[in-house]
Amino acid sequence: MSSAIAVKGGRLIDPANGVDGEHDLYIDADGFVAGIGQAPAGFVAERTIDATGLVVCPGLVDLRARLREPGLEHKATLESELKAAVAGGITTLCCPPDTRPVIDTPAMAQMIQSRAWRFGYAFVHPLGALTRDLEGKQLTDMEALDEAGCVAFTNALAPVIDTLVMRRAMEYAATFDLVVFLHSEDPWLRANGCCHEGEVAARLGLPAIPEAAETVAVARDLALIDQTGVRAHFCGLSTARAVEMIAEAQRRGLPVTADVTAHHLHLTEDDIGDFNTQCHVQPPLRSRRDREALRRGLVGGVIGAICSDHQPHEPDAKLAPFSESEPGISGLETLLPLTLRLVHEGLLTLPEAIALLTHKPADILGLESGRLNVGATADVCIFDPAERWRLTEDRLVSRGHNTPFLGAEFQGRVRYTLVGGRLVYEADVPAGG
Amino acid sequence: MTQLQFDENGKLKHFLTIEGLSRRTILQILDTAKSFISVGQREIKKVPLLRGRTVVNLFFEASTRTRTTFEIAAKRLSADVINLNIATSSTNKGETLLDTVRNLEAMHTDLFVVRHNRSGAAHLIAAHVPPHVHIINAGDGSHAHPTQAMLDMFTIREHKGDFEPLKVAIVGDILHSRVARSQIHALRTLGVAEIRVVAPRTLLPTGVESLGVVPYYDMRAGLEGVDVVMMLRLQRERMTGALIPSPQEYFNLYGLTPDKLRYAKPDAIVLHPGPMNRGLEIDSAVADGPQSVILPQVTNGIAVRMAIMALILGGSADNARGRRAEDAA
């Protein structure tokens, strides 16, 4: 049980409801939005947050964040990463099934949710495994996993090599109107590659992943979606051509959506420089041309969400020759700042940027989160859009300090995060402090 | 690009890659190497430049020629040399690599000569050793083999003098070749007229033109009028990866035979970093023929590696030459 909270004087941006203006937000003791602009009759605030000069928006919805528990607790834990999530303004996140053991049973799905619930930070929705143990051979009990709270099904980064298995998985998911998340990458073309096949790989002599590794797999998956009619979501597009292919499929009316990671919107292969393992990600950072196409895809609506693709690592995971280092970026706490950077660069308006982090990803999942109408769960992110700050290791809440953005300057910092009407995060130092 | 190999005063601290070196530095190394050639011709083949210094040859990948020439080079400079051949596998993790180096550095090593099968290994080590420890890259994955490229430049200079008018063809498995990448950077910095790479497309990296070279798929056209032919070794394991159809087809199309060599200038020289696959990338008639400078390359490799060690460990190359002159006096 929380206490009634009034958030006063802020700029309320709720893109799902077309709201953008100075409106106070009233949250009742049950954790729901009780009033906007005007307090409901008899409302008594037990706490008032002065949001003057701040932006008040729905809590962010992150389509992919690895929490590393269970199985990889030397990298991070549910508790550490959920704290990091709310420090980044994220109140709902999806946890991919590549934990150890894999989320391929209802018990695993329930265990993760109940443990997350106990910590009480962000809401965690598991993504169920598409095939048992992610081996690409046998389907999981998708209907039971759906009952147990899985919001979508995916084989995560493990490829489903057998096309027939993929077809069956999609057909089965379509039977129950379940959403399938796809990481489309051809494992043969990927081979042992670790970076984009382009100028940087040519210069550094690194095993490379061609553009076709993505396009060949997207083409296969689109053909199967076309035939099965499954609702499908493409995760983390990296190439210009894949964006075109998805756009074309959407024009034909296929039920497909796509997301992009915040880092692919900012970094390119050039950022690898001289073997910077913090830029080792999967799919790889590609050319400038690809990055521009991803940005256009976002503006044009082909890409419907920005996610963190959070992958926290212990320091040793990156202290290796580039190809042997583990891929991934610790991204929960840079999701909002990197998206705001797109606003500063003139690519998106602030409400557009917030939509891509809130109700749009929620819509992909079929969740009601990401909006702040009266009666909605009061998941709220309150940030100072003007504060400039520098990302340093001691500022990171996540156990994973693996980010190429250490030392980077950002504008816009989370000040308060509310989950179900409870204040779960409050920045220690106010602006300029 | 690579700032890691210079100290705060711009002095060369590590020797990791040719990329980023100035023309002046490259020529300085070649000049110093020239002055060291005579050391190998003396009865007592030693100068006291690195007396009391400890050099560790840290080889995570098998090598005979490179390791031996580094060892001889260090010994001729009077350093104490330790050779470590550490069997490695693809499952060997970087933690082990850095831990290995940390353990050895605790024994007060001054210089590590490192060879590793992963691109970037030497950079990784250089980024994590204390300031007084130096690293020479003796080959990292497919990335760089800068001392090999330097000895190739030395050999070309001995035979051709100026670099500017030269047309050079590099032939073979460019995709996987650390030697080719370092040669390309060196030749570009030295300002040669033209660099060609000759190979089937399966053995050329995508975007190879961005390295400043012109690709040729036909070897005769690629050798037409060149002054220098630099052959690369074709690793036997490339036969299995669908990169080339067969050794016969490769030899027919890209093996250096007397017939194909006739397309180059009559006085063109032929280099090969060794070990050679006779009958695969090079015909014995060429390897042992009058245009081959393959054996002098090996001899020059010692002087060039002495020059690089002296430059990195013993202060500036001028200083190194000075101390050597004092010793000779």
Chai-1 contact restraints between the chains, C-beta under 6 A:
chainA,res_idxA,chainB,res_idxB,connection_type,confidence,min_distance_angstrom,max_distance_angstrom,comment,restraint_id
A,E197,B,T206,contact,1.0,0.0,6.0,A-B,restraint_1
A,G198,B,G207,contact,1.0,0.0,6.0,A-B,restraint_2
A,E199,B,G207,contact,1.0,0.0,6.0,A-B,restraint_3
A,E199,B,S210,contact,1.0,0.0,6.0,A-B,restraint_4
A,A202,B,P205,contact,1.0,0.0,6.0,A-B,restraint_5
A,A202,B,G207,contact,1.0,0.0,6.0,A-B,restraint_6
A,A202,B,V208,contact,1.0,0.0,6.0,A-B,restraint_7
A,L204,B,S119,contact,1.0,0.0,6.0,A-B,restraint_8
A,L204,B,H143,contact,1.0,0.0,6.0,A-B,restraint_9
A,G205,B,S119,contact,1.0,0.0,6.0,A-B,restraint_10
A,G205,B,G141,contact,1.0,0.0,6.0,A-B,restraint_11
A,G205,B,S142,contact,1.0,0.0,6.0,A-B,restraint_12
A,G205,B,H143,contact,1.0,0.0,6.0,A-B,restraint_13
A,G205,B,R178,contact,1.0,0.0,6.0,A-B,restraint_14
A,G205,B,R181,contact,1.0,0.0,6.0,A-B,restraint_15
A,L206,B,S119,contact,1.0,0.0,6.0,A-B,restraint_16
A,D274,B,T2,contact,1.0,0.0,6.0,A-B,restraint_17
A,D274,B,H123,contact,1.0,0.0,6.0,A-B,restraint_18
A,F275,B,G120,contact,1.0,0.0,6.0,A-B,restraint_19
A,F275,B,H123,contact,1.0,0.0,6.0,A-B,restraint_20
A,D316,B,E95,contact,1.0,0.0,6.0,A-B,restraint_21
A,L319,B,G94,contact,1.0,0.0,6.0,A-B,restraint_22
A,L319,B,L98,contact,1.0,0.0,6.0,A-B,restraint_23
A,A320,B,G94,contact,1.0,0.0,6.0,A-B,restraint_24
A,P321,B,G94,contact,1.0,0.0,6.0,A-B,restraint_25
A,P321,B,R118,contact,1.0,0.0,6.0,A-B,restraint_26
A,P321,B,G120,contact,1.0,0.0,6.0,A-B,restraint_27
A,P321,B,A121,contact,1.0,0.0,6.0,A-B,restraint_28
A,P321,B,L124,contact,1.0,0.0,6.0,A-B,restraint_29
A,F322,B,G120,contact,1.0,0.0,6.0,A-B,restraint_30
A,S323,B,R118,contact,1.0,0.0,6.0,A-B,restraint_31
A,E324,B,G94,contact,1.0,0.0,6.0,A-B,restraint_32
A,E324,B,R118,contact,1.0,0.0,6.0,A-B,restraint_33
